[in-house]
Structure formats: structure tokens, C-alpha cells
Amino acid sequence: MTTERQVYLDHGATTPVDLEVVKAMLPYFTERFGNASSLHTPGTIAREAIENARGILSKFLNSKEDEIIFTSSGTESDNLAIKGAAFKNQDKGRHIITSSIEHPAVLKTCEFLEKHGFEVTYLPVSRDGFVSVDDVKKAIRKDTILISIMYANNEIGTIQPIAEIGKLAREKGIIFHTDAVQAVGKLKIDVEKDNIDLLSLSGHKIHGPKGVGALYKRKEIQLEPLMHGGGHEFGLRSSTENVPGIVGLGKAIEICGKNMNSEIQRMTKLRDKLIDGILRNIPDTRLNGSRKNRLPNNANITFSHIEGESILLSLDAKGISVSTGSACSSKSLKPSHVLLALGLKPEESHGSIRFTLGRFTTAEDIDYVLETLPEIVKKLRDLSPFGKK
Ligand code: PLP
């Protein structure tokens, strides 16, 4: 079913590409098509475009230019950071610390490493969704080689105490990786101030293209490459560079950097309007994850006595797109590992919806959701077999 009004509130899953980004990319599919490894003029033009994008990313993160490695995605950046650091440093130790609310790109990578002789500590989180710095400290052992804690959570938006964890890791001489796929563009990130050694980011979460990402790698950190071949990207990521994608990522980051403060304020206001409107007007609802230290674009709400999937489909019929969990797990009916880690019961987890705002979300969009949602929830509760209505 389609309706006239379309309100996309699933920017945590992916975002529409900004037209300025599309415009920047287009010439690199056609007249500027060169292979950046070629020595002739078309090759040089492609090389310059890549180095320009590298410069934009390094300025944005406050790193050096040769500390940015382009990859194909956030997932690849996480894999390169974690497997790369683990395999390269296994002589020093085989213990890794992470959290129980990481994205599968981190959790499954850690599970893979467990099958290859590494030991992983999965830290719990508080009821409101934070990793405790004290828990990290207690988990550190003589053989700990890597700590990987996400900058901000993709389901509940909580922002972790990254600078403090980074400081602790630095004092102990342990490599610190953060998955910043959801945080980039929505928070001010400075790899120096935050004491970060490795940071993953992705193009398609920030109004850039899909199929391109980057890993920041502090110069002194050694990684084992995952891809072997022509030695691209400082020997860490062989394969002919995705020049249009890299140009698009650079442009997307440039736009984020320009409008960061005003965008944070604008989105926070809309997010709060959405959260307050739902909690005020719909009974038996609660916000998952802390209200403070939360991404400006994330609202995750449990609607008691009903299934998130039914809400999602009813909203979809009204032209509103939301998600029931992280994009990757939302097709499975398993309860969200993040919501379970907060201490929610499986049935509470099933009744949860994630709303994620983006650059083009307007106050009218939020008004439309707030007008539409109470009726849907009431109808579903009237039909619900799950007890209280
Ligand atoms: N990490 C986090 C926190 C994410 O939210 C996602 C995507 O949902 C990823 C990693 C994976 O990024 P990509 O889709 O670019 O592989």
C-alpha cells in the first residue's frame, strides 16, 4: 500500500545520498575514470581525487593524512581493525575486550577470533546503555592486546565514554578501536582528544554512497591486512580504489563538518519533540537508552503489549519507515541483543521501535508521526493477545 506522504525515519539503517555528493561523484564514473595507480594523466586525476578525500577525512577527525585507509564499508573497517590488530599482535597476547551491545560487525568478528585461539571479554552495560570505564579497567589482563568499544550504539543511540576508555587503554599500552559508524557526522570526534588508535566509519550512514568506508589507523599501530594483492592503501587494503565512492565519502564528510553544530541542535530538538510526544500521548511506552549522552537522531521506544513488527508494518502503510532493531537483525525474529543487554524481557524487546532522523527530516514529518502513531498503537492493542490493552 502506498500513501502520498513519505516520512523516512530509518537513517540508522541507511540515508539518501545528498545531491551535492552525487554531483561530486558523477564525473568519476565517466570522464575522470582513471585507475589511481596509473602514471598517466587520467590516473593522476583519480589519485588526486582520492588524496583530496583523504585530506578531508583527516581534517575532520584531526588525524594525519596517511592515517586514513579507504575500505568498502563500516563492516570491512571493523574487520580490518579487529582481525588486523589481533593477528599482528598475537605474540604479545590473545585477549580482547569488547561490549555486549556492539554491532554484529564487531561481535561476529570477535566470535571468529575466539575460534582461532583468542579470548574475548564481553562487558555488560548499565540499564540505560553505558559501558562502565571501571568494568573496562577490571577486565584488563597482562595479555590484553585490544579494546573495541563502539562510539555510539546503533539501536539505542547511547554515547560511550570513549575518551576515558581511550586514556585507560593508552596508559596500559593496549590498542583502542572504536566503531564510530553511527557517531560520525552527529558528534564532534577528535581522535587525538579521544585517545583513539583505530576508528571505523561508513559512507551510507552520513548521506554518502553505499559500498565505501574508512578506517582511521594511528601511525604507530600495526595491522595484518585482510586483503592481499597490489598493495593499495599503504599495503593494508589491496584492490583498485573505488574512486567515485571515495570522492562521495569525502564530500559527505565535508558537508557534515560544515553544518555540524546547527545540525546537532536541529536534530536534538526534533528527536525530543518525537520522544516527548510519544511518551506523553501514548500510554505504556518507555524510552530505551539514556536520555542524556544520546545521539541527536535516535529515539528507541518500547510499546508494551504489542509486537514491533506490527507497528512497523502499520506505519509503513501510512508512508512512515522505521525499524524494529538494527538493520541487519530486523529481519530475524530474535530479540535484539542490545535491548536484552539493557535488561529488557524478550517480549519488551519485541515491542520496540527505533526511529532515526536525518538531514532532511522536518518538524512536519515528526508531527505526522505523532498524529498517526496513537491510533495505530490503540488498534493493535485492541487486537493484541498479549494481556493488558
Ligand atoms: N557498525 C555500526 C554501529 C553500524 O550501525 C553498522 C551498520 O548498520 C555497521 C557497523 C556496518 O556498516 P556498513 O553497513 O557500512 O557495513
Residues whose N, C-alpha, C, O or C-beta is under 5 A from the ligand:
A	BS01	PLP	G12 S73 G74 T75 H103 A105 A152 N154 D179 V181 Q182 S202
